Amino acid sequence: MEKVRIGFVGAGFMGLLARLGRRIAERYRIPKIYETREELCAETSTDAVVEFTSDDIHAPVAIDGMNAGKHVCLEKPMAPNLPDARTMEDTADRNGVKLMIGYMKRSGHRIGQINNR
């Protein structure tokens, strides 16, 4: 089975990756940390991008990644407006890449309710 090489854009869970990026990279032997998304998009050894950014920049970050030929996974909402969402979908189709919208912690609320009983 071929490995998928993934790059991450954004700070993630309350800035965790931003604060601990280098330590996480060392611990998990992550070979490269990029200062900008443009650097990551230019990297030919990355197949996909997981985006942890604020809602208002989902579209430009995802579009940059897809235009670079990378598959993109991002958190909901997909985009702040319908035109951006349609542009993202068109960009994925045009570049032959996948665009996936993740629903983070989809069941976490129910689990918390069960555990509190």
Biopython code that builds the backbone (N, CA, C, O; Angstrom):
import numpy as np
from Bio.PDB.StructureBuilder import StructureBuilder

atoms = [
    (1, "MET", "N", (0.839, -1.178, 0.000)),
    (1, "MET", "CA", (0.000, 0.000, 0.000)),
    (1, "MET", "C", (0.883, 1.239, 0.000)),
    (1, "MET", "O", (1.826, 1.345, 0.785)),
    (2, "GLU", "N", (0.571, 2.164, -0.879)),
    (2, "GLU", "CA", (1.359, 3.386, -1.004)),
    (2, "GLU", "C", (0.994, 4.375, 0.093)),
    (2, "GLU", "O", (-0.180, 4.520, 0.434)),
    (3, "LYS", "N", (1.980, 5.048, 0.639)),
    (3, "LYS", "CA", (1.745, 6.055, 1.666)),
    (3, "LYS", "C", (1.238, 7.345, 1.037)),
    (3, "LYS", "O", (1.637, 7.714, -0.067)),
    (4, "VAL", "N", (0.355, 8.019, 1.757)),
    (4, "VAL", "CA", (-0.106, 9.340, 1.354)),
    (4, "VAL", "C", (0.686, 10.347, 2.173)),
    (4, "VAL", "O", (0.732, 10.258, 3.400)),
    (5, "ARG", "N", (1.295, 11.285, 1.510)),
    (5, "ARG", "CA", (2.116, 12.295, 2.180)),
    (5, "ARG", "C", (1.282, 13.544, 2.388)),
    (5, "ARG", "O", (0.857, 14.189, 1.430)),
    (6, "ILE", "N", (1.050, 13.882, 3.659)),
    (6, "ILE", "CA", (0.109, 14.938, 4.019)),
    (6, "ILE", "C", (0.830, 16.129, 4.632)),
    (6, "ILE", "O", (1.744, 15.979, 5.443)),
    (7, "GLY", "N", (0.394, 17.316, 4.221)),
    (7, "GLY", "CA", (0.852, 18.559, 4.828)),
    (7, "GLY", "C", (-0.304, 19.211, 5.561)),
    (7, "GLY", "O", (-1.459, 19.050, 5.164)),
    (8, "PHE", "N", (-0.015, 19.933, 6.609)),
    (8, "PHE", "CA", (-1.038, 20.601, 7.411)),
    (8, "PHE", "C", (-0.867, 22.108, 7.306)),
    (8, "PHE", "O", (0.247, 22.627, 7.373)),
    (9, "VAL", "N", (-1.998, 22.809, 7.140)),
    (9, "VAL", "CA", (-1.990, 24.267, 7.064)),
    (9, "VAL", "C", (-2.870, 24.798, 8.181)),
    (9, "VAL", "O", (-4.039, 24.428, 8.282)),
    (10, "GLY", "N", (-2.312, 25.667, 9.023)),
    (10, "GLY", "CA", (-3.091, 26.284, 10.091)),
    (10, "GLY", "C", (-2.604, 25.875, 11.456)),
    (10, "GLY", "O", (-1.694, 25.060, 11.603)),
    (11, "ALA", "N", (-3.237, 26.465, 12.453)),
    (11, "ALA", "CA", (-2.803, 26.268, 13.828)),
    (11, "ALA", "C", (-3.472, 25.100, 14.510)),
    (11, "ALA", "O", (-2.964, 24.614, 15.520)),
    (12, "GLY", "N", (-4.584, 24.636, 14.000)),
    (12, "GLY", "CA", (-5.243, 23.487, 14.607)),
    (12, "GLY", "C", (-5.893, 23.809, 15.928)),
    (12, "GLY", "O", (-6.226, 24.960, 16.209)),
    (13, "PHE", "N", (-6.072, 22.791, 16.734)),
    (13, "PHE", "CA", (-6.817, 22.875, 17.989)),
    (13, "PHE", "C", (-6.248, 23.952, 18.896)),
    (13, "PHE", "O", (-5.222, 23.752, 19.546)),
    (14, "MET", "N", (-6.920, 25.094, 18.937)),
    (14, "MET", "CA", (-6.578, 26.242, 19.783)),
    (14, "MET", "C", (-5.095, 26.587, 19.713)),
    (14, "MET", "O", (-4.470, 26.891, 20.729)),
    (15, "GLY", "N", (-4.539, 26.537, 18.506)),
    (15, "GLY", "CA", (-3.147, 26.931, 18.321)),
    (15, "GLY", "C", (-2.128, 25.874, 18.696)),
    (15, "GLY", "O", (-0.937, 26.174, 18.767)),
    (16, "LEU", "N", (-2.555, 24.656, 18.937)),
    (16, "LEU", "CA", (-1.644, 23.592, 19.373)),
    (16, "LEU", "C", (-0.468, 23.421, 18.425)),
    (16, "LEU", "O", (0.683, 23.390, 18.862)),
    (17, "LEU", "N", (-0.747, 23.310, 17.133)),
    (17, "LEU", "CA", (0.343, 23.099, 16.192)),
    (17, "LEU", "C", (1.257, 24.305, 16.106)),
    (17, "LEU", "O", (2.468, 24.156, 15.945)),
    (18, "ALA", "N", (0.692, 25.502, 16.213)),
    (18, "ALA", "CA", (1.518, 26.707, 16.156)),
    (18, "ALA", "C", (2.480, 26.756, 17.335)),
    (18, "ALA", "O", (3.645, 27.115, 17.164)),
    (19, "ARG", "N", (2.016, 26.403, 18.521)),
    (19, "ARG", "CA", (2.870, 26.463, 19.716)),
    (19, "ARG", "C", (3.854, 25.298, 19.785)),
    (19, "ARG", "O", (4.973, 25.452, 20.274)),
    (20, "LEU", "N", (3.437, 24.147, 19.301)),
    (20, "LEU", "CA", (4.248, 22.951, 19.494)),
    (20, "LEU", "C", (4.792, 22.363, 18.212)),
    (20, "LEU", "O", (5.313, 21.247, 18.215)),
    (21, "GLY", "N", (4.679, 23.096, 17.114)),
    (21, "GLY", "CA", (5.035, 22.571, 15.803)),
    (21, "GLY", "C", (6.374, 21.867, 15.732)),
    (21, "GLY", "O", (6.458, 20.740, 15.246)),
    (22, "ARG", "N", (7.400, 22.504, 16.202)),
    (22, "ARG", "CA", (8.739, 21.907, 16.103)),
    (22, "ARG", "C", (8.871, 20.676, 17.002)),
    (22, "ARG", "O", (9.495, 19.689, 16.613)),
    (23, "ARG", "N", (8.290, 20.730, 18.193)),
    (23, "ARG", "CA", (8.346, 19.564, 19.091)),
    (23, "ARG", "C", (7.574, 18.383, 18.507)),
    (23, "ARG", "O", (8.023, 17.240, 18.584)),
    (24, "ILE", "N", (6.418, 18.666, 17.925)),
    (24, "ILE", "CA", (5.630, 17.603, 17.293)),
    (24, "ILE", "C", (6.403, 17.019, 16.112)),
    (24, "ILE", "O", (6.446, 15.802, 15.927)),
    (25, "ALA", "N", (7.009, 17.894, 15.320)),
    (25, "ALA", "CA", (7.789, 17.433, 14.167)),
    (25, "ALA", "C", (8.927, 16.519, 14.605)),
    (25, "ALA", "O", (9.173, 15.494, 13.970)),
    (26, "GLU", "N", (9.620, 16.873, 15.674)),
    (26, "GLU", "CA", (10.705, 16.035, 16.175)),
    (26, "GLU", "C", (10.168, 14.698, 16.687)),
    (26, "GLU", "O", (10.711, 13.640, 16.368)),
    (27, "ARG", "N", (9.118, 14.755, 17.469)),
    (27, "ARG", "CA", (8.574, 13.528, 18.075)),
    (27, "ARG", "C", (8.106, 12.526, 17.020)),
    (27, "ARG", "O", (8.353, 11.327, 17.146)),
    (28, "TYR", "N", (7.431, 13.019, 15.983)),
    (28, "TYR", "CA", (6.867, 12.126, 14.974)),
    (28, "TYR", "C", (7.695, 12.058, 13.697)),
    (28, "TYR", "O", (7.238, 11.559, 12.669)),
    (29, "ARG", "N", (8.921, 12.569, 13.780)),
    (29, "ARG", "CA", (9.862, 12.536, 12.665)),
    (29, "ARG", "C", (9.274, 13.147, 11.386)),
    (29, "ARG", "O", (9.407, 12.597, 10.293)),
    (30, "ILE", "N", (8.631, 14.286, 11.558)),
    (30, "ILE", "CA", (8.092, 15.033, 10.422)),
    (30, "ILE", "C", (9.256, 15.800, 9.809)),
    (30, "ILE", "O", (9.867, 16.633, 10.477)),
    (31, "PRO", "N", (9.568, 15.526, 8.544)),
    (31, "PRO", "CA", (10.810, 16.043, 7.975)),
    (31, "PRO", "C", (10.850, 17.539, 7.674)),
    (31, "PRO", "O", (11.935, 18.113, 7.576)),
    (32, "LYS", "N", (9.698, 18.178, 7.527)),
    (32, "LYS", "CA", (9.731, 19.574, 7.078)),
    (32, "LYS", "C", (8.576, 20.365, 7.684)),
    (32, "LYS", "O", (7.445, 19.883, 7.755)),
    (33, "ILE", "N", (8.877, 21.579, 8.115)),
    (33, "ILE", "CA", (7.868, 22.535, 8.553)),
    (33, "ILE", "C", (7.934, 23.712, 7.587)),
    (33, "ILE", "O", (9.009, 24.246, 7.317)),
    (34, "TYR", "N", (6.782, 24.106, 7.073)),
    (34, "TYR", "CA", (6.715, 25.199, 6.109)),
    (34, "TYR", "C", (6.259, 26.461, 6.810)),
    (34, "TYR", "O", (5.386, 26.423, 7.677)),
    (35, "GLU", "N", (6.843, 27.559, 6.436)),
    (35, "GLU", "CA", (6.461, 28.847, 7.016)),
    (35, "GLU", "C", (5.194, 29.408, 6.382)),
    (35, "GLU", "O", (4.459, 30.159, 7.024)),
    (36, "THR", "N", (4.935, 29.049, 5.129)),
    (36, "THR", "CA", (3.764, 29.569, 4.418)),
    (36, "THR", "C", (3.071, 28.439, 3.668)),
    (36, "THR", "O", (3.667, 27.399, 3.386)),
    (37, "ARG", "N", (1.811, 28.664, 3.356)),
    (37, "ARG", "CA", (1.093, 27.658, 2.569)),
    (37, "ARG", "C", (1.635, 27.590, 1.149)),
    (37, "ARG", "O", (1.574, 26.539, 0.511)),
    (38, "GLU", "N", (2.165, 28.702, 0.650)),
    (38, "GLU", "CA", (2.745, 28.704, -0.685)),
    (38, "GLU", "C", (3.939, 27.758, -0.766)),
    (38, "GLU", "O", (4.132, 27.075, -1.772)),
    (39, "GLU", "N", (4.740, 27.722, 0.300)),
    (39, "GLU", "CA", (5.873, 26.787, 0.338)),
    (39, "GLU", "C", (5.375, 25.348, 0.300)),
    (39, "GLU", "O", (5.913, 24.518, -0.433)),
    (40, "LEU", "N", (4.355, 25.057, 1.083)),
    (40, "LEU", "CA", (3.786, 23.709, 1.109)),
    (40, "LEU", "C", (3.211, 23.344, -0.259)),
    (40, "LEU", "O", (3.421, 22.234, -0.747)),
    (41, "CYS", "N", (2.491, 24.269, -0.868)),
    (41, "CYS", "CA", (1.881, 23.990, -2.174)),
    (41, "CYS", "C", (2.945, 23.734, -3.241)),
    (41, "CYS", "O", (2.725, 22.935, -4.152)),
    (42, "ALA", "N", (4.081, 24.396, -3.138)),
    (42, "ALA", "CA", (5.155, 24.216, -4.116)),
    (42, "ALA", "C", (5.894, 22.897, -3.924)),
    (42, "ALA", "O", (6.599, 22.449, -4.829)),
    (43, "GLU", "N", (5.744, 22.276, -2.771)),
    (43, "GLU", "CA", (6.437, 21.028, -2.454)),
    (43, "GLU", "C", (5.835, 19.875, -3.246)),
    (43, "GLU", "O", (4.652, 19.569, -3.103)),
    (44, "THR", "N", (6.639, 19.243, -4.072)),
    (44, "THR", "CA", (6.126, 18.157, -4.912)),
    (44, "THR", "C", (6.002, 16.834, -4.170)),
    (44, "THR", "O", (5.378, 15.904, -4.680)),
    (45, "SER", "N", (6.575, 16.730, -2.991)),
    (45, "SER", "CA", (6.515, 15.457, -2.261)),
    (45, "SER", "C", (5.281, 15.352, -1.367)),
    (45, "SER", "O", (5.163, 14.393, -0.604)),
    (46, "THR", "N", (4.367, 16.308, -1.441)),
    (46, "THR", "CA", (3.150, 16.284, -0.632)),
    (46, "THR", "C", (1.959, 15.977, -1.530)),
    (46, "THR", "O", (1.776, 16.609, -2.571)),
    (47, "ASP", "N", (1.142, 14.994, -1.116)),
    (47, "ASP", "CA", (-0.015, 14.576, -1.911)),
    (47, "ASP", "C", (-1.293, 15.308, -1.531)),
    (47, "ASP", "O", (-2.150, 15.553, -2.381)),
    (48, "ALA", "N", (-1.421, 15.656, -0.263)),
    (48, "ALA", "CA", (-2.675, 16.201, 0.240)),
    (48, "ALA", "C", (-2.410, 17.239, 1.312)),
    (48, "ALA", "O", (-1.342, 17.278, 1.923)),
    (49, "VAL", "N", (-3.424, 18.089, 1.526)),
    (49, "VAL", "CA", (-3.344, 19.134, 2.544)),
    (49, "VAL", "C", (-4.539, 19.001, 3.468)),
    (49, "VAL", "O", (-5.674, 18.869, 3.012)),
    (50, "VAL", "N", (-4.280, 19.035, 4.768)),
    (50, "VAL", "CA", (-5.341, 19.127, 5.762)),
    (50, "VAL", "C", (-5.294, 20.547, 6.278)),
    (50, "VAL", "O", (-4.260, 21.020, 6.751)),
    (51, "GLU", "N", (-6.437, 21.227, 6.179)),
    (51, "GLU", "CA", (-6.496, 22.652, 6.479)),
    (51, "GLU", "C", (-7.205, 22.905, 7.809)),
    (51, "GLU", "O", (-8.360, 22.522, 7.992)),
    (52, "PHE", "N", (-6.497, 23.555, 8.730)),
    (52, "PHE", "CA", (-7.049, 23.969, 10.023)),
    (52, "PHE", "C", (-6.935, 25.484, 10.118)),
    (52, "PHE", "O", (-6.110, 26.009, 10.866)),
    (53, "THR", "N", (-7.758, 26.173, 9.364)),
    (53, "THR", "CA", (-7.680, 27.627, 9.327)),
    (53, "THR", "C", (-9.030, 28.222, 9.722)),
    (53, "THR", "O", (-10.009, 27.499, 9.904)),
    (54, "SER", "N", (-9.067, 29.529, 9.851)),
    (54, "SER", "CA", (-10.342, 30.183, 10.158)),
    (54, "SER", "C", (-11.264, 30.086, 8.946)),
    (54, "SER", "O", (-10.812, 30.000, 7.805)),
    (55, "ASP", "N", (-12.545, 30.101, 9.217)),
    (55, "ASP", "CA", (-13.554, 29.892, 8.171)),
    (55, "ASP", "C", (-13.403, 30.847, 6.994)),
    (55, "ASP", "O", (-13.638, 30.461, 5.849)),
    (56, "ASP", "N", (-13.016, 32.080, 7.266)),
    (56, "ASP", "CA", (-12.964, 33.083, 6.199)),
    (56, "ASP", "C", (-11.848, 32.858, 5.193)),
    (56, "ASP", "O", (-11.873, 33.453, 4.116)),
    (57, "ILE", "N", (-10.871, 32.020, 5.508)),
    (57, "ILE", "CA", (-9.809, 31.763, 4.526)),
    (57, "ILE", "C", (-9.783, 30.317, 4.041)),
    (57, "ILE", "O", (-8.830, 29.907, 3.379)),
    (58, "HIS", "N", (-10.817, 29.538, 4.360)),
    (58, "HIS", "CA", (-10.878, 28.173, 3.830)),
    (58, "HIS", "C", (-10.729, 28.155, 2.315)),
    (58, "HIS", "O", (-9.929, 27.393, 1.773)),
    (59, "ALA", "N", (-11.499, 28.997, 1.635)),
    (59, "ALA", "CA", (-11.497, 28.964, 0.166)),
    (59, "ALA", "C", (-10.116, 29.261, -0.433)),
    (59, "ALA", "O", (-9.626, 28.454, -1.223)),
    (60, "PRO", "N", (-9.469, 30.378, -0.093)),
    (60, "PRO", "CA", (-8.183, 30.646, -0.750)),
    (60, "PRO", "C", (-7.114, 29.597, -0.447)),
    (60, "PRO", "O", (-6.312, 29.260, -1.318)),
    (61, "VAL", "N", (-7.099, 29.083, 0.776)),
    (61, "VAL", "CA", (-6.105, 28.065, 1.126)),
    (61, "VAL", "C", (-6.377, 26.784, 0.349)),
    (61, "VAL", "O", (-5.462, 26.202, -0.234)),
    (62, "ALA", "N", (-7.638, 26.342, 0.339)),
    (62, "ALA", "CA", (-7.997, 25.119, -0.379)),
    (62, "ALA", "C", (-7.737, 25.262, -1.878)),
    (62, "ALA", "O", (-7.215, 24.346, -2.513)),
    (63, "ILE", "N", (-8.099, 26.404, -2.432)),
    (63, "ILE", "CA", (-7.899, 26.632, -3.865)),
    (63, "ILE", "C", (-6.415, 26.598, -4.213)),
    (63, "ILE", "O", (-6.036, 26.007, -5.224)),
    (64, "ASP", "N", (-5.576, 27.214, -3.403)),
    (64, "ASP", "CA", (-4.122, 27.160, -3.637)),
    (64, "ASP", "C", (-3.640, 25.713, -3.652)),
    (64, "ASP", "O", (-2.888, 25.311, -4.540)),
    (65, "GLY", "N", (-4.076, 24.938, -2.668)),
    (65, "GLY", "CA", (-3.660, 23.539, -2.593)),
    (65, "GLY", "C", (-4.127, 22.735, -3.800)),
    (65, "GLY", "O", (-3.355, 21.979, -4.390)),
    (66, "MET", "N", (-5.388, 22.904, -4.162)),
    (66, "MET", "CA", (-5.919, 22.142, -5.297)),
    (66, "MET", "C", (-5.284, 22.567, -6.615)),
    (66, "MET", "O", (-5.047, 21.728, -7.484)),
    (67, "ASN", "N", (-5.005, 23.858, -6.774)),
    (67, "ASN", "CA", (-4.313, 24.325, -7.982)),
    (67, "ASN", "C", (-2.893, 23.774, -8.058)),
    (67, "ASN", "O", (-2.306, 23.707, -9.138)),
    (68, "ALA", "N", (-2.345, 23.381, -6.914)),
    (68, "ALA", "CA", (-1.023, 22.762, -6.874)),
    (68, "ALA", "C", (-1.118, 21.248, -7.048)),
    (68, "ALA", "O", (-0.113, 20.544, -6.954)),
    (69, "GLY", "N", (-2.336, 20.745, -7.302)),
    (69, "GLY", "CA", (-2.515, 19.320, -7.543)),
    (69, "GLY", "C", (-2.655, 18.471, -6.296)),
    (69, "GLY", "O", (-2.483, 17.254, -6.349)),
    (70, "LYS", "N", (-2.969, 19.105, -5.166)),
    (70, "LYS", "CA", (-3.086, 18.377, -3.900)),
    (70, "LYS", "C", (-4.556, 18.175, -3.532)),
    (70, "LYS", "O", (-5.396, 19.043, -3.769)),
    (71, "HIS", "N", (-4.843, 17.022, -2.954)),
    (71, "HIS", "CA", (-6.159, 16.782, -2.388)),
    (71, "HIS", "C", (-6.259, 17.640, -1.126)),
    (71, "HIS", "O", (-5.247, 17.923, -0.485)),
    (72, "VAL", "N", (-7.481, 18.054, -0.768)),
    (72, "VAL", "CA", (-7.649, 18.945, 0.380)),
    (72, "VAL", "C", (-8.763, 18.432, 1.282)),
    (72, "VAL", "O", (-9.835, 18.044, 0.818)),
    (73, "CYS", "N", (-8.484, 18.439, 2.584)),
    (73, "CYS", "CA", (-9.485, 18.158, 3.608)),
    (73, "CYS", "C", (-9.538, 19.369, 4.526)),
    (73, "CYS", "O", (-8.506, 19.843, 5.002)),
    (74, "LEU", "N", (-10.759, 19.872, 4.775)),
    (74, "LEU", "CA", (-10.892, 21.014, 5.668)),
    (74, "LEU", "C", (-12.103, 20.830, 6.560)),
    (74, "LEU", "O", (-12.952, 19.975, 6.311)),
    (75, "GLU", "N", (-12.171, 21.639, 7.595)),
    (75, "GLU", "CA", (-13.283, 21.576, 8.536)),
    (75, "GLU", "C", (-14.469, 22.364, 8.012)),
    (75, "GLU", "O", (-14.318, 23.234, 7.154)),
    (76, "LYS", "N", (-15.641, 22.059, 8.527)),
    (76, "LYS", "CA", (-16.837, 22.823, 8.174)),
    (76, "LYS", "C", (-16.781, 24.181, 8.858)),
    (76, "LYS", "O", (-16.117, 24.296, 9.888)),
    (77, "PRO", "N", (-17.421, 25.182, 8.361)),
    (77, "PRO", "CA", (-18.112, 25.215, 7.083)),
    (77, "PRO", "C", (-17.114, 25.257, 5.932)),
    (77, "PRO", "O", (-15.988, 25.736, 6.070)),
    (78, "MET", "N", (-17.558, 24.746, 4.811)),
    (78, "MET", "CA", (-16.699, 24.689, 3.630)),
    (78, "MET", "C", (-16.206, 26.076, 3.239)),
    (78, "MET", "O", (-15.024, 26.261, 2.949)),
    (79, "ALA", "N", (-17.109, 27.047, 3.231)),
    (79, "ALA", "CA", (-16.784, 28.410, 2.826)),
    (79, "ALA", "C", (-17.803, 29.358, 3.451)),
    (79, "ALA", "O", (-18.883, 28.924, 3.854)),
    (80, "PRO", "N", (-17.476, 30.635, 3.534)),
    (80, "PRO", "CA", (-18.409, 31.588, 4.133)),
    (80, "PRO", "C", (-19.571, 31.977, 3.219)),
    (80, "PRO", "O", (-20.526, 32.615, 3.661)),
    (81, "ASN", "N", (-19.486, 31.592, 1.939)),
    (81, "ASN", "CA", (-20.560, 31.952, 1.005)),
    (81, "ASN", "C", (-20.612, 30.952, -0.147)),
    (81, "ASN", "O", (-19.658, 30.211, -0.382)),
    (82, "LEU", "N", (-21.720, 30.939, -0.849)),
    (82, "LEU", "CA", (-21.939, 29.985, -1.936)),
    (82, "LEU", "C", (-20.982, 30.171, -3.112)),
    (82, "LEU", "O", (-20.493, 29.171, -3.638)),
    (83, "PRO", "N", (-20.688, 31.400, -3.553)),
    (83, "PRO", "CA", (-19.733, 31.544, -4.668)),
    (83, "PRO", "C", (-18.359, 30.935, -4.354)),
    (83, "PRO", "O", (-17.760, 30.291, -5.215)),
    (84, "ASP", "N", (-17.856, 31.135, -3.124)),
    (84, "ASP", "CA", (-16.572, 30.526, -2.754)),
    (84, "ASP", "C", (-16.668, 29.002, -2.777)),
    (84, "ASP", "O", (-15.754, 28.330, -3.254)),
    (85, "ALA", "N", (-17.765, 28.460, -2.267)),
    (85, "ALA", "CA", (-17.941, 27.001, -2.248)),
    (85, "ALA", "C", (-17.967, 26.448, -3.671)),
    (85, "ALA", "O", (-17.361, 25.413, -3.951)),
    (86, "ARG", "N", (-18.656, 27.129, -4.553)),
    (86, "ARG", "CA", (-18.720, 26.669, -5.947)),
    (86, "ARG", "C", (-17.350, 26.764, -6.621)),
    (86, "ARG", "O", (-16.973, 25.884, -7.396)),
    (87, "THR", "N", (-16.614, 27.822, -6.328)),
    (87, "THR", "CA", (-15.263, 27.949, -6.889)),
    (87, "THR", "C", (-14.374, 26.818, -6.396)),
    (87, "THR", "O", (-13.580, 26.268, -7.160)),
    (88, "MET", "N", (-14.506, 26.471, -5.122)),
    (88, "MET", "CA", (-13.715, 25.368, -4.571)),
    (88, "MET", "C", (-14.065, 24.061, -5.275)),
    (88, "MET", "O", (-13.175, 23.296, -5.649)),
    (89, "GLU", "N", (-15.346, 23.807, -5.454)),
    (89, "GLU", "CA", (-15.789, 22.590, -6.127)),
    (89, "GLU", "C", (-15.288, 22.556, -7.574)),
    (89, "GLU", "O", (-14.805, 21.525, -8.041)),
    (90, "ASP", "N", (-15.400, 23.674, -8.276)),
    (90, "ASP", "CA", (-14.923, 23.749, -9.660)),
    (90, "ASP", "C", (-13.414, 23.531, -9.737)),
    (90, "ASP", "O", (-12.919, 22.882, -10.658)),
    (91, "THR", "N", (-12.687, 24.078, -8.763)),
    (91, "THR", "CA", (-11.226, 23.932, -8.742)),
    (91, "THR", "C", (-10.845, 22.476, -8.547)),
    (91, "THR", "O", (-9.920, 21.986, -9.196)),
    (92, "ALA", "N", (-11.543, 21.778, -7.662)),
    (92, "ALA", "CA", (-11.276, 20.350, -7.454)),
    (92, "ALA", "C", (-11.521, 19.570, -8.745)),
    (92, "ALA", "O", (-10.697, 18.746, -9.141)),
    (93, "ASP", "N", (-12.644, 19.830, -9.393)),
    (93, "ASP", "CA", (-12.972, 19.134, -10.643)),
    (93, "ASP", "C", (-11.935, 19.416, -11.723)),
    (93, "ASP", "O", (-11.473, 18.501, -12.405)),
    (94, "ARG", "N", (-11.575, 20.675, -11.872)),
    (94, "ARG", "CA", (-10.634, 21.080, -12.917)),
    (94, "ARG", "C", (-9.253, 20.436, -12.723)),
    (94, "ARG", "O", (-8.575, 20.100, -13.694)),
    (95, "ASN", "N", (-8.849, 20.271, -11.461)),
    (95, "ASN", "CA", (-7.518, 19.734, -11.177)),
    (95, "ASN", "C", (-7.516, 18.231, -10.920)),
    (95, "ASN", "O", (-6.457, 17.640, -10.706)),
    (96, "GLY", "N", (-8.688, 17.612, -10.939)),
    (96, "GLY", "CA", (-8.755, 16.163, -10.728)),
    (96, "GLY", "C", (-8.337, 15.732, -9.336)),
    (96, "GLY", "O", (-7.739, 14.671, -9.162)),
    (97, "VAL", "N", (-8.656, 16.565, -8.331)),
    (97, "VAL", "CA", (-8.305, 16.240, -6.949)),
    (97, "VAL", "C", (-9.576, 16.133, -6.104)),
    (97, "VAL", "O", (-10.652, 16.566, -6.518)),
    (98, "LYS", "N", (-9.432, 15.557, -4.925)),
    (98, "LYS", "CA", (-10.549, 15.408, -3.994)),
    (98, "LYS", "C", (-10.586, 16.596, -3.038)),
    (98, "LYS", "O", (-9.554, 17.088, -2.581)),
    (99, "LEU", "N", (-11.808, 17.039, -2.753)),
    (99, "LEU", "CA", (-12.047, 18.061, -1.732)),
    (99, "LEU", "C", (-12.992, 17.445, -0.718)),
    (99, "LEU", "O", (-14.114, 17.070, -1.058)),
    (100, "MET", "N", (-12.547, 17.337, 0.525)),
    (100, "MET", "CA", (-13.348, 16.693, 1.558)),
    (100, "MET", "C", (-13.599, 17.667, 2.701)),
    (100, "MET", "O", (-12.686, 18.349, 3.166)),
    (101, "ILE", "N", (-14.853, 17.720, 3.147)),
    (101, "ILE", "CA", (-15.214, 18.566, 4.271)),
    (101, "ILE", "C", (-15.410, 17.663, 5.480)),
    (101, "ILE", "O", (-16.266, 16.778, 5.470)),
    (102, "GLY", "N", (-14.616, 17.887, 6.518)),
    (102, "GLY", "CA", (-14.708, 17.078, 7.725)),
    (102, "GLY", "C", (-15.651, 17.687, 8.742)),
    (102, "GLY", "O", (-15.749, 18.908, 8.864)),
    (103, "TYR", "N", (-16.332, 16.839, 9.458)),
    (103, "TYR", "CA", (-17.219, 17.281, 10.531)),
    (103, "TYR", "C", (-16.569, 16.871, 11.846)),
    (103, "TYR", "O", (-16.869, 15.816, 12.405)),
    (104, "MET", "N", (-15.687, 17.715, 12.319)),
    (104, "MET", "CA", (-14.893, 17.415, 13.506)),
    (104, "MET", "C", (-15.779, 17.284, 14.740)),
    (104, "MET", "O", (-16.744, 18.029, 14.913)),
    (105, "LYS", "N", (-15.440, 16.340, 15.579)),
    (105, "LYS", "CA", (-16.137, 16.109, 16.850)),
    (105, "LYS", "C", (-17.638, 15.932, 16.641)),
    (105, "LYS", "O", (-18.447, 16.404, 17.440)),
    (106, "ARG", "N", (-17.992, 15.259, 15.574)),
    (106, "ARG", "CA", (-19.401, 15.076, 15.224)),
    (106, "ARG", "C", (-20.191, 14.401, 16.347)),
    (106, "ARG", "O", (-21.344, 14.757, 16.588)),
    (107, "SER", "N", (-19.595, 13.451, 17.019)),
    (107, "SER", "CA", (-20.335, 12.734, 18.055)),
    (107, "SER", "C", (-19.829, 13.037, 19.458)),
    (107, "SER", "O", (-20.307, 12.439, 20.422)),
    (108, "GLY", "N", (-18.886, 13.939, 19.594)),
    (108, "GLY", "CA", (-18.321, 14.243, 20.906)),
    (108, "GLY", "C", (-19.346, 14.714, 21.920)),
    (108, "GLY", "O", (-19.236, 14.393, 23.103)),
    (109, "HIS", "N", (-20.341, 15.470, 21.477)),
    (109, "HIS", "CA", (-21.364, 15.992, 22.390)),
    (109, "HIS", "C", (-22.160, 14.840, 22.999)),
    (109, "HIS", "O", (-22.397, 14.828, 24.207)),
    (110, "ARG", "N", (-22.567, 13.890, 22.194)),
    (110, "ARG", "CA", (-23.318, 12.743, 22.709)),
    (110, "ARG", "C", (-22.488, 11.925, 23.679)),
    (110, "ARG", "O", (-22.994, 11.472, 24.706)),
    (111, "ILE", "N", (-21.240, 11.736, 23.367)),
    (111, "ILE", "CA", (-20.376, 10.957, 24.258)),
    (111, "ILE", "C", (-20.266, 11.655, 25.602)),
    (111, "ILE", "O", (-20.322, 11.012, 26.650)),
    (112, "GLY", "N", (-20.109, 12.984, 25.569)),
    (112, "GLY", "CA", (-20.052, 13.746, 26.815)),
    (112, "GLY", "C", (-21.311, 13.606, 27.619)),
    (112, "GLY", "O", (-21.251, 13.509, 28.845)),
    (113, "GLN", "N", (-22.455, 13.594, 26.964)),
    (113, "GLN", "CA", (-23.731, 13.448, 27.670)),
    (113, "GLN", "C", (-23.832, 12.069, 28.313)),
    (113, "GLN", "O", (-24.298, 11.932, 29.444)),
    (114, "ILE", "N", (-23.393, 11.061, 27.586)),
    (114, "ILE", "CA", (-23.456, 9.691, 28.125)),
    (114, "ILE", "C", (-22.550, 9.559, 29.330)),
    (114, "ILE", "O", (-22.933, 8.958, 30.334)),
    (115, "ASN", "N", (-21.344, 10.116, 29.241)),
    (115, "ASN", "CA", (-20.382, 10.004, 30.335)),
    (115, "ASN", "C", (-20.810, 10.775, 31.580)),
    (115, "ASN", "O", (-20.377, 10.452, 32.686)),
    (116, "ASN", "N", (-21.646, 11.778, 31.413)),
    (116, "ASN", "CA", (-22.076, 12.600, 32.555)),
    (116, "ASN", "C", (-23.261, 12.008, 33.304)),
    (116, "ASN", "O", (-23.670, 12.557, 34.327)),
    (117, "ARG", "N", (-23.814, 10.920, 32.832)),
    (117, "ARG", "CA", (-24.972, 10.301, 33.490)),
    (117, "ARG", "C", (-24.564, 9.463, 34.658)),
    (117, "ARG", "O", (-25.415, 8.872, 35.322)),
]
sb = StructureBuilder()
sb.init_structure("model")
sb.init_model(0)
sb.init_chain("A")
sb.init_seg("    ")
for serial, (resi, resn, name, xyz) in enumerate(atoms, 1):
    if name == "N":
        sb.init_residue(resn, " ", resi, " ")
    sb.init_atom(name, np.array(xyz, "f"), 0.0, 1.0, " ", f" {name:<3s}", serial, name[0])
structure = sb.get_structure()
